Structures are given as structure tokens and as C-alpha cells.
Amino acid sequence: MQTESTRPVPGERIAVVDVLRAYALFGIIVTHSATGFLAGQPPGPDFMLFSPIDRVIANLEHLLTFGKFFTIFSFLFGLSFAIQLRNATQKGVGFSGRFTWRLLVLALIALVHGVLFTGDILIIYAILGLLLIPFRRLKTRTLLIIALMLVFNIPGLLLGVAQINAPPPTPEQLAANAEFMAGFMKAAQQAFEIKQSGSLAELAHINFTSGMLSKFLFMIFTGRLWITFGLFLLGMCAGRLETFRDTKSNRGFFRRLLWPAAAVAVVTTIVEIVHPSAFQITSAVDLLAQFSYTVQQVSLSVFYVAAVTLLYWRRPSSGLLPALAPLGRMGLTTYLGQTVFGVLLFYGLGLGMLGKLGVAAAVGAGIAFYILQVLLARAWMTQFSLGPVEWLWRSLTYFKLQPNTRRASQPA
């Protein structure tokens, strides 16, 4: 274990961050597999529910994984930003210009990914990541306050209060809303049919038109847009405070965090079971249920992070968690690889199992593929220091082919 006085070495990786990234990617593939990588409105309420076990797995996925692992993934993006900023400062090199170009390259990767997958999150990361550059000048305490307000969706809570107290909609507004919903459902059905049996050209077209619009509307109406940025800021704070360095004080911090987070998660999970949250807010009870589910996602994510971190620090060189670190080091490659898996299994471009495979079987297939990714990542990282897409991203960032031997060391 490192001592309190240990200072980070420029370019040094923090292994537990790689483990957490790998853990987040496990939850992400479970979430995507549970909906057949549809990333859109399902054609009916019983979509992929063919048996009682499908319903059980679907309910567990909603309670235990949905939103939680993207929360961790987003938090780690902000943490990595702080690590990169610190490394650049310690080396005495410029940061803002290089990071901006790095995000533009990420946006290009996102656009290629978006050809296949409506649910691509990388384009959101590339856009919101630009805001981290001016926000880096704020004090940590200020960042933390802003981050917590955004993560707990306080803007959405205030908008919900305003919505409840707004005057009843006029007939014209009701008609406009009905027309919008009819158009939305028609586009959703078209997207489903194209994913189920359409061509690559049709898939790309739907993803860059109605699919892109639906994604950004979803991010705004659910508050995910500012929640994601709040997670970036929270990760930046953790990076500044070096929260994930194995020190006595950090171990104490995570121990103190673990069980209160678990208690809040249990209570809010019960609330979600009794009164499920919904996008449409018609009463104060609906609003409180929605806020409770936001708290559930945050508290359960905190519990996951604290538990994994403490377990890893207990045995950092043996067991399951250290074995996940190579996959976490090539997180972008893993994320994109999961989309290839999903498209080939579910879409008409591959086996066409969308709507034909139940939730339980789909999640099982996703977990099996994740295990394969872990094994492939371990084999790859014995020879190389970067995943293939990470190597491409870094090479494009520096306008030069980067060395990629296993002796090379790259920051988290």
C-alpha cells in the first residue's frame, strides 16, 4: 500500500481505475443485451419477454444495472480528464489544444460507431468533454457543489415542479403533443423494422436522422445530458483529490461511503418497486418517484464503486478483479466491440435475433461475450500497451504512429 506522502508519477496508471472501467463495461453489455441493443422505443410492453425468467431478469436489470454502469463510465471519463490534466501540468506541456483535438477525434470515432448503433454515447462525451476545459479553472469545492446538483438532477426536479404547477394544456397544445407522439412512435417502429431486417445504408440513415434526434431528446427530457456532465465534474474532483490512490485515508473514505450508500440504495429500490418511475410527470407522487429513482441510480453506483475499490485494494495482485484490469485499459475497444457483438447477434445484418431472443438468453449471451473479451484483452495486453482503437485514437491525437509495445506506459 502506498503511503500518504506518495505522489503520482507522470504517466503512471492507477490500476483500480482500469478495474472499475472493466466493471462498468460488464454492466453496459448486460444493459444493452437486455434490450437487444435496440436503443430505442420497443414495439410493445412484452418485448423480449417470453417466459417468467425473462421478466425476472428484465426487472433485475432495471433495478441493478440500468443507468448505474453508464454512471460509473461517465464518472471515470471525468476522472481520466483530471489525470491527463495533472500529467500534462507535471510534464510542463500544453493541454487545452491537445485535449480539444483528442475530443474531435473521439467525435469522429463516435460518428463511425453511430452508423451501427443509435445508443452511441461517445458523441455525447465528445461534446460535453469540451466544457471540462473552462470548468477546470473552478475550485474543487465549487465543482463538487455543481456536480452534485447536476448528478441528482436538481434542474429536472425544478422543471418537474414547474410542470405540475403549470396551467392545464390548451386543446391546441394537446393536439400538437398527440401529433408529435404519433410521429415519434411511427419513427420508432420504422427504426425497429430496419434494425430487424434492414440494410446497412438504411440503418445508417435512421441512426443519423430520427435516431440522433431521439437520442438528444431523451438526454434532455430525462436530464441525462446534465447528469452526465455532473458525473464528469464529480470524476474531476476525485482525480484532483487523488481519491483512487491506495492510502489509509482513502480506504477509510470508501469504508465510510459503502454502507450508507447501500442503505439509501435499498430504500430507493423498494420505492421503485412499489411506485415505478415514469417519464411523464402528472403529480407530486410521480415527481418524487422519479427523483427517488435518480437517487437509487446514484447510490447504487456509489456502492458498486466503493465495494469494487475496497475489494481490489484488499488483493491487488490476485483474484478476479485484477484479471479485469487489461480489459479496462482498452475500454474504448471493448465498448465498440460490444456493439459489433450486438449488431451481429440481434440485427438483420447478422443473425437477426432482435425480438426473437428472450431477455434471459440475450443477457446470457452478452455475459459470455464479455468473458471472451476479458480473455482476449489479457492476451492482447501481454504484447501491447494500448488496445487497437486506443492506439488509433492516440496516434491521430499526436499526428504520429505511437509505439505500442508492452513496455510502453500510458496514463489512465
C-alpha positions in Angstrom: 0.0 0.0 0.0 1.2 3.5 -0.8 2.0 5.9 2.0 0.2 9.2 2.4 3.2 11.1 1.1 3.4 9.1 -2.2 2.9 11.5 -5.1 1.8 10.4 -8.5 4.4 9.8 -11.2 3.6 11.4 -14.5 2.1 8.8 -16.8 1.6 6.3 -14.0 -1.6 4.2 -14.3 -3.9 3.7 -11.4 -4.8 0.1 -11.7 -8.1 0.3 -9.8 -9.4 2.8 -12.3 -8.9 0.2 -15.1 -10.7 -2.4 -12.9 -13.6 0.0 -12.4 -13.8 0.7 -16.1 -13.9 -3.0 -16.9 -16.6 -3.5 -14.3 -18.6 -0.7 -15.8 -18.3 -2.3 -19.2 -19.8 -5.5 -17.8 -22.9 -3.7 -16.7 -23.1 -1.8 -20.0 -23.2 -5.0 -22.1 -25.8 -6.5 -19.7 -28.0 -3.4 -20.1 -27.7 -3.3 -23.9 -28.2 -7.1 -24.3 -31.4 -6.9 -22.1 -33.0 -4.8 -24.8 -31.4 -6.5 -27.8 -29.2 -3.4 -28.5 -32.3 -1.7 -29.7 -31.5 1.7 -28.1 -35.0 2.9 -28.8 -38.7 2.5 -28.1 -39.6 -1.2 -28.1 -42.5 -2.3 -30.3 -44.6 -3.4 -27.3 -44.6 -3.8 -23.5 -43.7 -7.5 -23.7 -40.7 -7.1 -26.0 -38.2 -9.9 -25.4 -40.4 -11.3 -22.5 -41.2 -14.9 -23.5 -41.1 -16.6 -20.1 -41.3 -15.8 -16.3 -37.5 -15.9 -16.1 -37.3 -13.2 -18.8 -39.5 -11.0 -16.7 -37.4 -11.7 -13.6 -34.1 -10.8 -15.4 -35.7 -7.7 -17.0 -36.8 -6.5 -13.6 -33.4 -7.2 -12.0 -31.7 -5.4 -14.9 -33.9 -2.4 -14.4 -33.1 -2.3 -10.7 -29.5 -3.3 -10.6 -27.8 -2.3 -13.8 -29.9 0.2 -15.9 -28.2 3.6 -15.7 -25.8 2.5 -12.9 -22.9 1.4 -15.1 -23.1 4.3 -17.5 -23.0 6.5 -14.3 -19.7 4.8 -13.4 -18.4 5.0 -17.0 -19.1 8.7 -17.2 -17.6 9.4 -13.8 -14.4 7.6 -14.9 -14.3 9.9 -18.0 -14.1 12.9 -15.8 -11.5 11.2 -13.6 -9.4 10.4 -16.6 -9.6 14.1 -17.7 -8.2 15.1 -14.3 -5.4 12.6 -14.6 -4.5 13.7 -18.1 -4.5 17.4 -16.9 -2.3 16.6 -14.0 0.2 14.6 -16.1 0.4 17.5 -18.7 1.0 20.0 -15.9 3.7 17.9 -14.3 5.4 17.5 -17.7 5.1 21.2 -18.4 3.3 20.7 -21.7 0.2 22.3 -23.2 -3.2 20.7 -22.5 -6.3 22.5 -23.8 -5.5 22.4 -27.5 -4.4 18.8 -27.4 -7.4 17.7 -25.4 -9.8 19.6 -27.7 -8.3 17.8 -30.7 -8.5 14.5 -28.8 -12.2 15.0 -28.3 -12.7 15.9 -32.0 -11.0 12.6 -32.9 -13.3 10.9 -30.4 -16.3 12.5 -32.2 -15.1 11.1 -35.5 -14.9 7.6 -33.9 -18.4 8.2 -32.5 -19.8 9.0 -35.9 -18.4 5.8 -37.3 -19.8 3.9 -34.3 -23.1 5.8 -34.8 -23.6 4.2 -38.2 -24.3 0.9 -36.4 -25.7 1.9 -33.0 -28.3 4.5 -32.1 -27.3 4.4 -28.5 -23.7 5.6 -29.1 -22.7 7.6 -26.0 -19.3 8.7 -27.4 -20.7 11.7 -29.3 -22.2 13.0 -26.1 -18.9 12.5 -24.3 -17.0 14.4 -27.0 -19.4 17.4 -26.9 -19.7 17.6 -23.1 -16.0 17.0 -22.7 -15.2 20.3 -24.3 -17.0 22.0 -21.3 -14.4 20.4 -18.9 -11.7 22.7 -20.3 -13.2 26.0 -18.9 -14.6 24.2 -15.8 -11.1 23.0 -14.9 -10.4 26.5 -13.6 -13.0 26.3 -10.8 -12.1 25.4 -7.3 -12.7 21.8 -6.2 -15.4 22.8 -3.7 -17.3 24.8 -6.4 -17.0 21.9 -8.8 -18.3 19.5 -6.2 -21.4 21.6 -5.5 -22.2 22.0 -9.2 -21.6 18.3 -9.8 -23.9 17.1 -7.0 -26.7 19.4 -8.2 -26.4 18.0 -11.7 -25.9 14.4 -10.7 -29.0 14.4 -8.6 -30.9 16.1 -11.4 -32.0 19.2 -9.4 -32.7 21.0 -12.7 -35.1 18.2 -13.7 -36.7 18.3 -10.2 -37.3 22.0 -10.6 -38.7 21.6 -14.1 -41.0 18.9 -12.7 -42.3 21.2 -10.0 -43.0 23.8 -12.7 -44.7 21.2 -14.9 -47.0 20.1 -12.1 -48.0 23.7 -11.2 -48.4 24.8 -14.9 -51.9 25.6 -16.1 -53.7 22.7 -18.0 -52.7 22.4 -21.6 -54.9 24.0 -24.2 -56.6 22.0 -26.9 -54.1 23.2 -29.4 -51.2 22.0 -27.2 -52.9 18.6 -26.6 -53.3 18.2 -30.4 -49.7 19.2 -31.1 -48.5 16.8 -28.4 -50.6 14.0 -29.9 -49.2 14.7 -33.3 -45.6 14.6 -32.0 -46.2 11.3 -30.2 -47.7 9.8 -33.3 -44.7 10.8 -35.3 -42.3 9.6 -32.6 -44.0 6.1 -32.4 -44.0 5.8 -36.2 -40.3 6.6 -36.4 -39.6 4.1 -33.5 -41.5 1.4 -35.4 -39.6 2.2 -38.6 -36.3 2.1 -36.7 -37.2 -1.3 -35.1 -38.0 -2.8 -38.5 -34.8 -1.5 -40.1 -32.7 -2.9 -37.2 -34.5 -6.2 -37.5 -34.2 -6.7 -41.3 -32.8 -3.5 -43.0 -29.6 -2.8 -44.9 -26.5 -1.0 -43.6 -27.5 2.1 -45.6 -31.0 2.1 -44.1 -29.5 1.6 -40.6 -27.0 4.5 -41.1 -29.8 6.7 -42.4 -32.2 6.1 -39.5 -29.4 6.4 -36.9 -28.3 9.8 -38.2 -31.8 11.2 -38.6 -34.6 10.3 -36.3 -32.3 8.2 -34.2 -29.9 11.0 -33.4 -32.8 13.4 -32.7 -34.4 10.8 -30.4 -31.2 10.3 -28.5 -30.7 14.0 -27.8 -34.4 14.5 -26.9 -34.1 11.6 -24.5 -30.9 13.0 -23.0 -32.7 16.4 -22.4 -36.1 15.2 -21.2 -34.7 12.7 -18.8 -31.9 15.1 -17.5 -29.3 12.6 -18.7 -27.4 15.4 -20.5 -26.6 17.4 -17.4 -26.4 14.4 -15.2 -23.6 13.1 -17.4 -21.8 16.3 -17.2 -22.2 16.4 -13.5 -20.6 12.9 -13.4 -17.7 14.3 -15.4 -17.3 17.1 -12.8 -17.5 14.6 -10.0 -14.8 12.5 -11.6 -12.7 15.5 -12.0 -13.0 16.3 -8.3 -12.0 12.7 -7.4 -9.0 13.0 -9.7 -7.9 16.2 -8.1 -8.2 14.7 -4.7 -6.4 11.5 -5.8 -9.3 9.5 -4.3 -8.3 6.3 -6.0 -4.7 6.1 -4.7 -4.4 3.3 -2.2 -3.8 5.2 1.0 -5.1 4.7 4.5 -7.3 7.8 4.4 -8.8 6.8 1.0 -9.6 3.3 2.3 -11.3 4.9 5.3 -13.2 7.2 3.0 -14.6 4.3 0.9 -15.4 2.3 4.0 -17.5 5.2 5.4 -19.2 5.6 2.0 -20.0 1.9 1.5 -22.8 1.1 3.9 -24.7 4.5 3.8 -24.8 4.2 0.0 -26.1 0.6 0.4 -28.8 1.7 2.8 -30.0 4.5 0.6 -29.9 2.2 -2.4 -32.1 -0.4 -0.6 -34.7 2.2 0.4 -34.9 3.8 -3.0 -35.0 0.4 -4.7 -38.1 -0.5 -2.6 -39.7 2.8 -3.6 -39.0 2.0 -7.3 -40.7 -1.5 -6.9 -43.7 0.0 -5.1 -44.1 3.0 -7.3 -42.1 2.7 -10.6 -40.8 5.9 -12.0 -42.1 7.2 -15.4 -41.0 9.8 -17.9 -44.4 11.5 -17.7 -45.0 13.6 -14.6 -48.6 14.2 -13.7 -48.4 14.6 -9.9 -46.1 15.2 -7.0 -46.0 11.5 -6.3 -44.7 10.8 -9.8 -42.1 13.5 -9.4 -40.9 12.1 -6.1 -40.8 8.6 -7.6 -38.7 9.8 -10.4 -36.3 11.7 -8.1 -36.1 8.6 -5.9 -35.0 6.5 -8.9 -32.3 9.1 -9.7 -31.1 8.7 -6.1 -31.3 4.9 -6.5 -29.1 5.0 -9.5 -26.5 7.3 -7.9 -26.4 5.5 -4.5 -26.1 2.0 -6.1 -23.4 3.2 -8.4 -21.5 4.7 -5.4 -21.9 1.3 -3.6 -20.5 -0.6 -6.6 -17.5 1.8 -6.9 -16.7 1.7 -3.2 -17.1 -2.1 -3.0 -15.0 -2.9 -6.0 -12.3 -0.4 -5.0 -12.0 -1.9 -1.5 -12.1 -5.4 -2.7 -9.4 -4.7 -5.2 -7.1 -2.9 -2.7 -7.5 -5.9 -0.4 -6.0 -8.3 -3.1 -4.5 -6.2 -5.8 -2.4 -8.9 -7.4 -4.7 -12.0 -7.4 -8.3 -13.0 -7.9 -10.9 -11.9 -10.3 -10.7 -8.1 -10.1 -7.0 -7.8 -11.1 -7.8 -10.1 -14.1 -10.2 -7.4 -15.4 -7.6 -4.7 -15.5 -6.4 -5.4 -19.1 -9.9 -5.1 -20.4 -10.3 -1.7 -18.6 -7.1 -0.5 -20.2 -8.7 -1.0 -23.6 -12.1 0.3 -22.6 -12.9 2.1 -25.9 -12.0 -1.0 -27.9 -14.2 -3.1 -25.6 -17.2 -0.7 -25.8 -17.0 -0.7 -29.6 -16.5 -4.4 -29.7 -19.7 -4.9 -27.7 -21.6 -3.0 -30.4 -20.2 -5.3 -33.1 -21.4 -8.3 -31.0 -24.9 -6.8 -30.5 -25.3 -5.9 -34.2 -24.2 -9.4 -35.4 -26.4 -11.2 -32.9 -29.6 -9.1 -32.9 -29.7 -7.0 -36.2 -30.7 -8.2 -39.6 -27.1 -7.5 -40.7 -26.2 -10.6 -38.7 -28.3 -13.4 -37.1 -31.4 -11.2 -36.8 -32.4 -12.3 -33.3 -34.0 -8.9 -32.3 -37.4 -9.6 -30.9 -36.8 -13.4 -31.2 -34.4 -13.9 -28.3 -35.7 -13.6 -24.7 -34.1 -11.3 -22.1 -32.5 -14.1 -20.1 -30.9 -15.7 -23.2 -29.8 -12.3 -24.5 -28.2 -11.3 -21.2 -26.5 -14.7 -21.0 -25.1 -14.3 -24.5 -23.8 -10.8 -23.5 -22.1 -12.1 -20.4 -20.5 -14.9 -22.4 -19.2 -12.4 -24.9 -17.9 -10.2 -22.1 -15.9 -13.2 -20.7 -14.4 -13.7 -24.2 -13.5 -10.0 -24.2 -11.7 -10.4 -20.9 -9.7 -13.3 -22.2 -8.8 -11.5 -25.5 -7.9 -8.4 -23.6 -5.5 -10.3 -21.3 -3.8 -11.9 -24.3 -3.6 -8.6 -26.2 -2.2 -6.6 -23.3 0.7 -9.1 -22.8 2.0 -7.9 -26.1 0.8 -4.4 -26.4 0.4 -1.4 -24.1 -2.7 0.0 -25.9 -5.8 -1.5 -27.3 -6.2 -1.2 -31.1 -8.7 1.6 -31.0 -6.9 3.3 -28.2 -3.7 3.1 -30.3 -5.5 4.6 -33.3 -7.0 7.4 -31.1 -3.7 8.3 -29.6 -1.9 8.2 -33.0 -4.5 10.5 -34.5 -4.3 12.8 -31.5 -0.5 13.2 -31.9 -0.4 13.1 -35.7 2.1 10.3 -35.4 2.0 6.5 -35.2 2.6 5.7 -31.5 4.7 2.9 -30.1 2.6 0.1 -28.8 4.8 -2.4 -27.1 4.0 -3.9 -23.7 6.8 -1.9 -22.1 5.2 1.4 -23.1 3.2 3.1 -20.3 0.2 5.2 -20.9 -1.9 7.3 -18.4 -5.3 6.1 -17.4 
